[in-house]
């Protein structure tokens, strides 16, 4: 093959998670790997009704090309929802519908990043965001992160070191991969630093609605006086991910750039999917649906945390998230997760090793567990088997 | 606003067509502007049935995350269809489902183009492809084009001038905007030149199924011995564009790069849309549906060509396409289409002026007319009014 690809092709690897997902399609696999919602809660019957109503009433419009910005009633619902839940101040003209929030991340790279630009991120952070940004030739600077979020002294030091940094990427609610949420003060401070240094923040929030307990703080955007905080959200975790419907929320002047860039990328997101979701929101109470999700995921998280305490060796630490989809496990420093994952895969148990979540530092003693997609008996069985594998490595 | 955007933001303009489309949403507008299918032919009742069957049988899977590559039965159908219609030799592993063929074009830019790279294209060519490629910082070299397609002597001269060119972009069937199709010899020659110089060809074919009359030639890919021709196609023109489901077809080694790049871009295309289309293809005969589209568009094209002959001034030339969606009009060279378009918009008639279809040469005396989206009486009325406007400009 003598074809010359773009430089970025060499920089991007296939996501380990998506490759693992293919493996775990085998029916008897116990998978803690993906970030998949529980499909048994998808409102299939309601969606049948939604399709009848939508196709009867607006069939032609639902199947036709539509505007890049997205379906207006849906954008209006999103703005209202964000204002209620995140204490923001958006209206429909601040919302662009995207093909999942993954596209919102990609478009953010596309409108902000030139080759060699610096992106600040939490350490660890969402690996598919790293791949999306990497396509635009950026470099990552990891900011030290603790259980309150990104550490602001370290961010300030790094802004001083890299004053021309172009973007700060954060997931302040039930972060992927750690499951932890930012404290109030860090949110305020980040909005302030972003404004002072005119470095935009992408506040990625796919899991914020999935809070089982504890206090919800306002979003970072709530503290934004300068319009430098850009938000993204998605229906993937509160409705169904197969629709690939997410959104961006930003000041109009910024959003317009996103819209123009999206035109060239895919014209617009699926018209029918947008209208199905809007029709669902008209006909049904999504909070009742989300309540069911919360109940089930809470039970699964409880089972996971209880079992982790029971069967994992005492030297192993793990987070105790108040919501979301993930628990983050830290092994004693001398252990390397790679052979442990291999042994677990041999026993048909999958999880994601932590190193891909660090763009640079590549810590080898962490991994991520998903609790939303497996029934409780499989969570118990899988963790028992994993506990035995870990015990073996700790004894060596 | 002190935020620093990427350089590409300054290079990309909002598509004139999509801005016009917003204007023409006014109900009494006669629009020849978009490339919209006739919505009255969308198989709405069949899609109701499709949703019942699909949600009953595979509801959970249809609403869940799925593989980046796409739904296997749909990829298999596409490979078979291409092999039948285009005399290619693909199997499902050569097919990647994309979010419309627009995303296939964008991903082609993403995997092939670095800043400053050269793309060869027809003159004129599809304007949203120009915007998609432009986002990767390329420059365009227009290759002289006549009614047989891109002129191969000119392409050879330009390859000599730009030996490191990275991509050749062509639409050989009912080209957008001219409506014309390439002759057989040009197809053979392009495949040969592509292989000799190892410059990949993107063979974009959204309209190929819409042939009303005349002989269909094999695709450029049919003549490709070296695996350097990459194809794209879409369900937008033969089914419904609102689904945003298109595809890429290429040798596996190339397709794998596309797949990895798509992961970071939007994870995968809408699962339910892919399965709805696959279910439709199982339950119904799409050729019966396409036959209805051909009948209607043929009538509309006939009406448009008849009326153009009757009411446009004799000095005005236009193409006579054997299929597709568009007629391309060339005014005497001294005329500028811009004030003519303004006058027509004032009379609530819209079309797209030709200059945006030329990346560099900006000819000002051409425009594109769409015939698929307007009923015959509106085509007649709109062209009559346009004829009077043109007459006025020709008399001045």
Boltz contact constraints between the chains, C-beta under 6 A:
constraints:
  - contact:
      token1: [A, 1]
      token2: [B, 253]
      max_distance: 6.0
  - contact:
      token1: [A, 2]
      token2: [B, 198]
      max_distance: 6.0
  - contact:
      token1: [A, 3]
      token2: [B, 198]
      max_distance: 6.0
  - contact:
      token1: [A, 3]
      token2: [B, 200]
      max_distance: 6.0
  - contact:
      token1: [A, 5]
      token2: [B, 111]
      max_distance: 6.0
  - contact:
      token1: [A, 6]
      token2: [B, 111]
      max_distance: 6.0
  - contact:
      token1: [A, 6]
      token2: [B, 112]
      max_distance: 6.0
  - contact:
      token1: [A, 6]
      token2: [B, 113]
      max_distance: 6.0
  - contact:
      token1: [A, 6]
      token2: [B, 114]
      max_distance: 6.0
  - contact:
      token1: [A, 7]
      token2: [B, 114]
      max_distance: 6.0
  - contact:
      token1: [A, 9]
      token2: [B, 111]
      max_distance: 6.0
  - contact:
      token1: [A, 9]
      token2: [B, 257]
      max_distance: 6.0
  - contact:
      token1: [A, 12]
      token2: [B, 260]
      max_distance: 6.0
  - contact:
      token1: [A, 14]
      token2: [B, 260]
      max_distance: 6.0
  - contact:
      token1: [A, 15]
      token2: [B, 263]
      max_distance: 6.0
  - contact:
      token1: [A, 18]
      token2: [B, 263]
      max_distance: 6.0
  - contact:
      token1: [A, 36]
      token2: [B, 65]
      max_distance: 6.0
  - contact:
      token1: [A, 39]
      token2: [B, 60]
      max_distance: 6.0
  - contact:
      token1: [A, 39]
      token2: [B, 64]
      max_distance: 6.0
  - contact:
      token1: [A, 42]
      token2: [B, 60]
      max_distance: 6.0
  - contact:
      token1: [A, 42]
      token2: [B, 63]
      max_distance: 6.0
  - contact:
      token1: [A, 44]
      token2: [B, 55]
      max_distance: 6.0
  - contact:
      token1: [A, 44]
      token2: [B, 59]
      max_distance: 6.0
  - contact:
      token1: [A, 48]
      token2: [B, 55]
      max_distance: 6.0
  - contact:
      token1: [A, 51]
      token2: [B, 51]
      max_distance: 6.0
  - contact:
      token1: [A, 55]
      token2: [B, 44]
      max_distance: 6.0
  - contact:
      token1: [A, 55]
      token2: [B, 48]
      max_distance: 6.0
  - contact:
      token1: [A, 59]
      token2: [B, 44]
      max_distance: 6.0
  - contact:
      token1: [A, 60]
      token2: [B, 39]
      max_distance: 6.0
  - contact:
      token1: [A, 60]
      token2: [B, 42]
      max_distance: 6.0
  - contact:
      token1: [A, 63]
      token2: [B, 42]
      max_distance: 6.0
  - contact:
      token1: [A, 63]
      token2: [B, 240]
      max_distance: 6.0
  - contact:
      token1: [A, 63]
      token2: [B, 242]
      max_distance: 6.0
  - contact:
      token1: [A, 64]
      token2: [B, 39]
      max_distance: 6.0
  - contact:
      token1: [A, 64]
      token2: [B, 242]
      max_distance: 6.0
  - contact:
      token1: [A, 65]
      token2: [B, 36]
      max_distance: 6.0
  - contact:
      token1: [A, 65]
      token2: [B, 241]
      max_distance: 6.0
  - contact:
      token1: [A, 99]
      token2: [B, 99]
      max_distance: 6.0
  - contact:
      token1: [A, 99]
      token2: [B, 266]
      max_distance: 6.0
  - contact:
      token1: [A, 100]
      token2: [B, 266]
      max_distance: 6.0
  - contact:
      token1: [A, 100]
      token2: [B, 267]
      max_distance: 6.0
  - contact:
      token1: [A, 102]
      token2: [B, 266]
      max_distance: 6.0
  - contact:
      token1: [A, 102]
      token2: [B, 267]
      max_distance: 6.0
  - contact:
      token1: [A, 103]
      token2: [B, 266]
      max_distance: 6.0
  - contact:
      token1: [A, 106]
      token2: [B, 265]
      max_distance: 6.0
  - contact:
      token1: [A, 111]
      token2: [B, 5]
      max_distance: 6.0
  - contact:
      token1: [A, 111]
      token2: [B, 6]
      max_distance: 6.0
  - contact:
      token1: [A, 111]
      token2: [B, 9]
      max_distance: 6.0
  - contact:
      token1: [A, 112]
      token2: [B, 6]
      max_distance: 6.0
  - contact:
      token1: [A, 113]
      token2: [B, 6]
      max_distance: 6.0
  - contact:
      token1: [A, 114]
      token2: [B, 6]
      max_distance: 6.0
  - contact:
      token1: [A, 114]
      token2: [B, 7]
      max_distance: 6.0
  - contact:
      token1: [A, 131]
      token2: [B, 264]
      max_distance: 6.0
  - contact:
      token1: [A, 132]
      token2: [B, 264]
      max_distance: 6.0
  - contact:
      token1: [A, 135]
      token2: [B, 264]
      max_distance: 6.0
  - contact:
      token1: [A, 198]
      token2: [B, 2]
      max_distance: 6.0
  - contact:
      token1: [A, 198]
      token2: [B, 3]
      max_distance: 6.0
  - contact:
      token1: [A, 200]
      token2: [B, 3]
      max_distance: 6.0
  - contact:
      token1: [A, 240]
      token2: [B, 63]
      max_distance: 6.0
  - contact:
      token1: [A, 241]
      token2: [B, 65]
      max_distance: 6.0
  - contact:
      token1: [A, 242]
      token2: [B, 63]
      max_distance: 6.0
  - contact:
      token1: [A, 242]
      token2: [B, 64]
      max_distance: 6.0
  - contact:
      token1: [A, 242]
      token2: [B, 271]
      max_distance: 6.0
  - contact:
      token1: [A, 242]
      token2: [B, 272]
      max_distance: 6.0
  - contact:
      token1: [A, 244]
      token2: [B, 270]
      max_distance: 6.0
  - contact:
      token1: [A, 253]
      token2: [B, 1]
      max_distance: 6.0
  - contact:
      token1: [A, 257]
      token2: [B, 9]
      max_distance: 6.0
  - contact:
      token1: [A, 260]
      token2: [B, 12]
      max_distance: 6.0
  - contact:
      token1: [A, 260]
      token2: [B, 14]
      max_distance: 6.0
  - contact:
      token1: [A, 263]
      token2: [B, 15]
      max_distance: 6.0
  - contact:
      token1: [A, 263]
      token2: [B, 18]
      max_distance: 6.0
  - contact:
      token1: [A, 264]
      token2: [B, 131]
      max_distance: 6.0
  - contact:
      token1: [A, 264]
      token2: [B, 132]
      max_distance: 6.0
  - contact:
      token1: [A, 264]
      token2: [B, 135]
      max_distance: 6.0
  - contact:
      token1: [A, 265]
      token2: [B, 106]
      max_distance: 6.0
  - contact:
      token1: [A, 266]
      token2: [B, 99]
      max_distance: 6.0
  - contact:
      token1: [A, 266]
      token2: [B, 100]
      max_distance: 6.0
  - contact:
      token1: [A, 266]
      token2: [B, 102]
      max_distance: 6.0
  - contact:
      token1: [A, 266]
      token2: [B, 103]
      max_distance: 6.0
  - contact:
      token1: [A, 267]
      token2: [B, 100]
      max_distance: 6.0
  - contact:
      token1: [A, 267]
      token2: [B, 102]
      max_distance: 6.0
  - contact:
      token1: [A, 270]
      token2: [B, 244]
      max_distance: 6.0
  - contact:
      token1: [A, 270]
      token2: [B, 270]
      max_distance: 6.0
  - contact:
      token1: [A, 270]
      token2: [B, 273]
      max_distance: 6.0
  - contact:
      token1: [A, 271]
      token2: [B, 242]
      max_distance: 6.0
  - contact:
      token1: [A, 272]
      token2: [B, 242]
      max_distance: 6.0
  - contact:
      token1: [A, 273]
      token2: [B, 270]
      max_distance: 6.0
